[in-house]
Amino acid sequence: MPCKDSVKTADTGRQHRHDGNNDAAMNYEMSKGKGIRVRLLIVDDDVELSGMLTEYLAGEGFETEVAHDGEAGVQAALSGRFDALVLDVMMPRLNGIEALRRIRRVSDVPIIMLTARGDNLDRVAGLEMGADDYVAKPYFPLELVARIRAVLRRRPQMERADSAPASPVFSIAGLELHPGARRLSWHGQEIDLTTSEFNVLEALVRVGEEVVSKDDLSLIALGRPREAFDRSLDVHVSNIRQKLSAAGADEALHIETVRGVGYRLSVK
């Protein structure tokens, strides 16, 4: 959960900061149309702290709604009204992991999980279910804002279609990746990836069979430096491998682990 003092401290100092993430978020809002704010859904059963977080996020340019249990969160998330979700793991009626699973059945909306600090099982479970990132409790609201903006920046489909330049289509051994349309297919069969999974695969596809380090992949695909003992990339790569295998693409392609360095996409 956010620390109450950290909410107040960060809010007080907002007018004195010049943050590159603010510029990126401003560009994102402008790309959606003048005066349109980012719509964010918070799913958390802590009424007081989610209220404080909502107030803080409003000052950072977000239009926020709150759901206080998992079932209400799923219903709101599937309405299609939100650009991103912040989803707590521990909630009544329906926990965050099950809520995530239900949302991912039909939606690829970016989702950031809130997990207990040191609870690696929840983090891995969330990432395996398709979460784009996580923040451990207790957290500073500024950290959460940075993670949200990083996820939003990684979604080029949010840009105006009439102003975005045409992007190349990458074709490798029957696999076609369309960065602009955010589509992936294997011999015409669509493969659904989450935002982070798509970004990881795109980064590997763009460099051919060169190795991409985990540090670079974290910056490119997750929008943040890689942290010690952070298994996010490993889980995203594992998910991609499973989806490629399910489509039959693993017969021709393989994401190879280069021990101590990173990953590369190899053609068999």
N, C-alpha and C positions, 0 to 999 in steps of 0.2 A: 504494500500500500504506500501511497505517497506520504511523506512526513509532513505534518501540518506546518511546521516551521519552514520546511523547504518550499512549500507552496507560497507562503507569504514572502520569504526572502527572494525567491526567483521572480515573483511578480513585482516586487518593489524595484528590482534592478533592471527590469525589462527595457526601460527607456534609455538606459545608458549603454546597452549592448549593440554591437553591430555584428550580426551573425550571418555567415554565408548561407546557412540553411534558410534564414528568413528570406534572402533574395531568391533562393530556389523555389520556396513555397509561394512567393509573390508571383514569380513567373508562371508557376503552375496555375494559380488562380486566374491570372490574366489570360492564360491559354484557354480556360474554360469559359471566359466571358467576364466582362467588367462587372464588378459588384457581386459575383457569385462566390460564396464561401465554401470551403471544404466541409462536407457533411460526414460527421464521425459518430459512430454508435459505441457507447461504453456499456458493457455488460458486467455489472459488479453489484453484489448484494450489500455493500457498505454504503448506506445512504449518505451519511455525513461526508465521507471522503470523496465519493463520486460527485457530490454536489460541489465541493471545493475544487475538484479537478475540472469540472465543467466550467466554473467561473474562470479558472486560469486559462483553459483552452480557448475560451471566448476572446480573451485578451490577445491570444496568439493567432487569431484569425480563423478559428474553427467553429462551425455550427454543430452543436453537440446535443444528442439525446441520450437518455440513460434507460436501460432495462435492468431490473433488480433480481432477475432469476434467469436460469438458462432457457426455459421454455419461451418466455417473453423475448429473450434475446434472439432466439432462432427465428421466431415469427417476424421480428423487426428486421433482422438481417436479410431475410428472403424477400422483403418488400421491394428491394432494388433502389431504395432511397439514399443509400450511404456509400461513400467513397472508400471507407475503411472501418474496421472494427477493432476495439480493444476488449479482449475477452478474458475474464478472470477464470482461473481453473476451479477454485473452490466456491461453489454456489449451491443454494438449495434447489430442490425440485429436479434440476438437471445440471450436472457438472459441466465445466467448460470443455473437457475433452469430448464428451458425448455431443455437446452443442456444436463443437467444431466439426465433428464427423457428419452431423446432419446438414450443416451449412455446405460443406464441401461436396455433398452429393449433387448439388445443383448450382453452386455459385463459386466463382473464383475471386470474390471480393478480398482485398488484402486484410489479413488478420494478424494482430499482434497479441500474443498470450501474456497474461500476468501470472507468474509462477512464484512459489515460495523460494526464497534464496537457499541454494544448496540442494533443491529438489530436482536432481538431474532426470529422474524418471518421468516427471511431468513434462519437462522441457523436450526430451526426446520423443515422448508420446505425441506431444502437440506438433512437433515438426514432422513426424512421420504421418500424421493425419492431414498435413497440408498447411500448417501455420507458416506465415512468412517470416516471423521473428518472435522474440520474446523479451520481456523485461522482468527482472527478478524483484520481488518485494523485500524490504521497502525500497522505493525508488524516488529519485528527484523528478518532478514533472518535466523539467527541461530535458532530461534523458529520454523520457517517453515521447516528447514532442519531436526530438531529433530522430527517433526511430520511425515515427509516423511519417515524417517528411521524407525520410530515406526511402520508405516503401512507396510513397506516392511518386517520387521522382523516378522510380524504376518502372513506371507504367506509362509508356509512350502513347498508349491508346487514349490517354486522357487529353492529349493534345488535340487541337482542332484539326479535323481531317482535311479541311479545305486549305490549310496553311502549311501542313507538314509536307516536306519533300518526300518523294517516292523512295522507299527503302529497298535495298537489294533482297533477293530471295536466294537463300543458300541451299544447294542441293548436293547431298553426299550419299552415294550408294543407295538411292531410293528414299532417303530421308530429306524432306523439304521443310525448311524453317523460314517463316515470314515474319521478320522482326516488327515491321510496321503494323501488320494485322494481328500480331501475337498468336500466330497459328503454327502448329507443328503437325506434320503428317508423314506416314510411312506408306509409300505406294498408294497414296490417295486416302488412306485411313487416318482420320483425325486422332491425335493423341492429346489428351487434356493435361496441362501442367499448371501448377500454381505460379504466381508471379515470380517468386524466388527461384523455383525450379527452371522456369523458362529463361531467366536471366543467366543462371549458371550454364545451361546448355548453350545459349547463344554465345557466351564468352568463349566456350570451348570450340564451337563451330567456326567462329570468326578467325581463329588462328590456325586452322587446319589441324595438323598432327603435332603442333608444338605443345610443350608443357606449360600450363598456367599454374603459377604458385597459389597456394591457399591464401596467402596474404593479398595477392592481386584479385583473386576470385571474391574474397570477402568485400573488398572495396567496390568492385564492379557490380557484383550480383546482390550483395546485401546492403551496400551503401555505407559501410562502417568498417573500421579496422578490425582485424581478427583478434579475438581475446584468447588469453591462455585457457586451455582446457575447454574451449568452445567447440562443440561437435555439430554446430548448425550445418556447415557445409557438407560434412560427412553424411548427415541424414538426408539432405537435399539430393546429393549425388546418388545415394542408395534408392531414393524414391524414383529418380529419373531412370536408373537402371531397371527397376522393376516394371516401370511403365513401357520402356522400350522393349523389354523382354515379352511383356504381355501382348504387344503389337507384332512381335516376331522380328523386330529390328535388330535384336542382339545377334542374329545370324550373320549380319554384315558389319555391325558397328559395336564398339565396346568402349566404355569410359574406363580408362586404365588409371590405376593409382600408382603414382610415382613416389615411392616411399621417401618421406622426409622433404618432399618438394611440393607436390600438388597433383593435378590430374591432366590427362589429355584424351582427346577423342581419337580412337584408332579405327581404321578400316581393316577388317579381316581379309 
